[in-house]
């Protein structure tokens, strides 16, 4: 009875993932290199974004030239995406680049009465970039990574896969604006260069080998239509 209930729950899920027959079957050969919006893959990235945008937990420095009392060596971006700056007060910085924030602070200082302020903002620690790695790795845990790092970097941070890890079933869980997304990878193919080594996003969860996941997630990953592409999970 329990297995029957699980099967009934997975029927609509399987329909959602496969778009009830409208999704094209996966092609044999190397994985696709571009995201397909119709498959809910808008957030999939194959290249690192050259422009860094600030996130909560990042650390920045602010230098106001000729105004040492206004300069700050280290200030964290709060969970609400703001910082508190002398004279100005609270500023929303989430989503801005360091260059954009330099202009915002300079404009605010000008309004506050400072003549011709020159401001330089620098990222000192991309602390928002954390990834959880678990499953068949030697040293599971939560790790900081550099912007632009990839799936292979995350597994390396965990000291690599174990001898008995199922490298054909490596999953990345990612929360986007539309909810949870998941993609599976054959890590052997990634290592050989025949499958995309995806760029990590802050908050990603990497699971090497799916045996540690619940039966629900194992069934879901087996139902995914293709390797290497993120799919929205809606139920």
Buried (B, 14 or more C-beta within 10 A) or exposed (E): EEEEEEEEEBEEBBEBBBBEEEBEEBEEEEBBEEBBEEBBBBBBBBEBEEEBBBBBBBBBBBBBEEBEEBBBEEBBBBEEBBBEBBBBEEBBBBEBBBEBBBEBBBEBBEEEEBEEBEBBBEBBBBBBBBBBBBBBBEEBEEBBBEBBBBBBBBBBBBEBBBEEBBBBBBBBBBEBEEEEBBBBBBBEBBBEEEBBBBBBBBBBBBBBBBEEBEEEBBBBBEBBBBBBBBBBBEE
